[in-house]
Amino acid sequence: MKRVLFLIVAGVFIFSGCRYEEGPALNFKNVEKRLRGIWSVSSVYKNGEKTDTETPTLVEAKFTQYEFYKNKMLLISYIHNDIVCSSHGSWNFADKKKILEITFINQYYPIVREYEIVKFKNKELKVRFTDDDGIKWTLILSLEQSFLPYER
């Protein structure tokens, strides 16, 4: 009887504590370690509709690559007028790691963005935010390369 009760309590504890809206329900890897690497924007949604032509900023467009480093440094590569451009910034987690805060330069001015993390699997990161005009944006990023094998 004690074993059954333990399993029920453990199951409730594990699965009710899902950190992100769309999962995963359980992941033993450290969140910061999972983020470190090269992520590419694979999809952009504007107010729930997938778009290939509209983006919140040049730096948040499809095919943009974000490189998240251990020292909280962020390097960004994006395409503008068929030219690969780069930007830089920093990153951090907030609100018990439910918010990903990044600061970056968008052409000529700095942007501070707070992304709500909706899903964070080992190779997929889904974030959303609402811009100053009330537009709801969702970005889906795919892991291109993890830095974990190279870190000491």
KARAHU-V165732 format. One record per residue. N is the residue number from 0. RES is the residue in one letter. PSI is psi in radians with two decimals (999 if undefined). OMEGA is omega in whole degrees, -180 to 180 (* if undefined). Layout:
BEGIN
N:RES:PSI:OMEGA / N:RES:PSI:OMEGA
END
This chain:
BEGIN
0:M:-0.75:180 / 1:K:-0.64:-180 / 2:R:-0.76:179 / 3:V:-0.79:179 / 4:L:-0.73:178 / 5:F:-0.78:180 / 6:L:-0.69:178 / 7:I:-0.84:180 / 8:V:-0.76:179 / 9:A:-0.74:179 / 10:G:-0.77:178 / 11:V:-0.76:-179 / 12:F:-0.79:-177 / 13:I:-0.84:-171 / 14:F:-0.28:176 / 15:S:-0.27:-178 / 16:G:0.37:-180 / 17:C:2.12:-174 / 18:R:-0.65:-173 / 19:Y:2.57:-175 / 20:E:-0.78:-177 / 21:E:0.25:172 / 22:G:-3.09:6 / 23:P:2.81:-180 / 24:A:-0.51:-177 / 25:L:2.28:176 / 26:N:2.23:-175 / 27:F:-0.15:180 / 28:K:2.50:176 / 29:N:2.34:-176 / 30:V:-0.77:-179 / 31:E:-0.68:178 / 32:K:-0.66:179 / 33:R:-0.58:-178 / 34:L:-0.56:-175 / 35:R:2.06:-179 / 36:G:-2.91:-180 / 37:I:2.10:180 / 38:W:2.45:-179 / 39:S:2.36:177 / 40:V:2.04:-178 / 41:S:-0.43:179 / 42:S:2.57:177 / 43:V:2.32:178 / 44:Y:2.35:177 / 45:K:2.04:-177 / 46:N:0.72:176 / 47:G:-0.12:-180 / 48:E:2.29:179 / 49:K:2.39:180 / 50:T:2.46:175 / 51:D:-0.12:-174 / 52:T:-0.44:-178 / 53:E:2.50:179 / 54:T:2.70:178 / 55:P:-0.75:177 / 56:T:2.93:176 / 57:L:-0.59:-175 / 58:V:-0.14:180 / 59:E:0.48:-178 / 60:A:2.87:176 / 61:K:2.49:-179 / 62:F:-0.07:174 / 63:T:2.46:177 / 64:Q:2.32:176 / 65:Y:2.28:175 / 66:E:1.92:-179 / 67:F:2.08:-178 / 68:Y:2.78:-178 / 69:K:-0.64:-177 / 70:N:0.29:178 / 71:K:0.23:176 / 72:M:2.55:180 / 73:L:2.21:173 / 74:L:2.40:-176 / 75:I:2.32:174 / 76:S:2.27:-178 / 77:Y:2.88:-178 / 78:I:2.28:177 / 79:H:2.11:-178 / 80:N:0.78:179 / 81:D:0.33:178 / 82:I:2.36:176 / 83:V:2.12:-180 / 84:C:2.88:179 / 85:S:2.73:177 / 86:S:3.06:-180 / 87:H:2.93:179 / 88:G:-2.67:-180 / 89:S:2.88:-180 / 90:W:2.78:177 / 91:N:2.81:175 / 92:F:2.65:176 / 93:A:2.98:177 / 94:D:1.04:179 / 95:K:0.66:176 / 96:K:0.44:175 / 97:K:-0.25:-180 / 98:I:2.30:174 / 99:L:1.98:180 / 100:E:2.19:174 / 101:I:2.57:175 / 102:T:2.28:-179 / 103:F:2.92:178 / 104:I:2.17:176 / 105:N:1.68:-174 / 106:Q:-1.42:-172 / 107:Y:-0.11:-176 / 108:Y:2.63:-179 / 109:P:2.57:177 / 110:I:2.37:173 / 111:V:2.13:-175 / 112:R:2.37:174 / 113:E:1.86:179 / 114:Y:2.25:171 / 115:E:2.21:180 / 116:I:2.09:-179 / 117:V:-0.70:-179 / 118:K:2.39:178 / 119:F:1.50:176 / 120:K:3.06:-176 / 121:N:-0.60:-177 / 122:K:0.18:179 / 123:E:2.35:178 / 124:L:2.14:179 / 125:K:2.12:-179 / 126:V:2.75:177 / 127:R:2.74:177 / 128:F:2.87:176 / 129:T:2.23:-178 / 130:D:-3.14:-176 / 131:D:-0.36:179 / 132:D:0.07:179 / 133:G:0.15:179 / 134:I:2.32:180 / 135:K:2.07:-178 / 136:W:2.48:173 / 137:T:2.28:177 / 138:L:2.35:174 / 139:I:2.16:-179 / 140:L:2.51:178 / 141:S:2.41:179 / 142:L:2.13:177 / 143:E:-0.74:180 / 144:Q:2.29:175 / 145:S:2.53:177 / 146:F:-0.12:-174 / 147:L:-0.72:180 / 148:P:-0.31:-176 / 149:Y:-0.12:-178 / 150:E:2.62:177 / 151:R:999:*
END
